[in-house]
């Protein structure tokens, strides 16, 4: 069995047009994530889906049991793939994610998904802290504009800043095409 896994983070309906928390560039990012997932499936790599639900119906998105909290059809899990339900930004916190990876002998994780500045950042840093060799596929991740101190920070700048920070010390950060070429897929 392969010692690598693709982790699909929060590619869920609420992040897409018509959802409660639409992200910039989410359609293209999900298309790239689907390419990475397909390559992993063909290679026999482990694919683990992360699905976020908040614990309150008052949440701004990903409300418990809602259609918006379901995995988006572009990256729907196969019946034999793990789906890890989380309630926090860090997908390792109070979930079975680490146990699933360790049980399968995973040493390398490839991360795709949403949001670049929150859950992708959180899982990547935690994966590196746990000793996994992490790769983030930057064009298979999406985010949205943020506001700080009365100033709007455009999504592309938010994304670039977080990818640069992860690339500095936590992960290899590459495009979908680079990744698939490196994997021979």
Helices and strands as residue ranges (DSSP letters): E 4-9, G 13-15, H 26-43, E 46-52, G 67-69, G 73-75, E 82-86, H 97-103, E 108-114, I 116-120, H 121-129, E 133-142, E 146-148, E 151-153, H 155-169, E 172-174, H 176-182
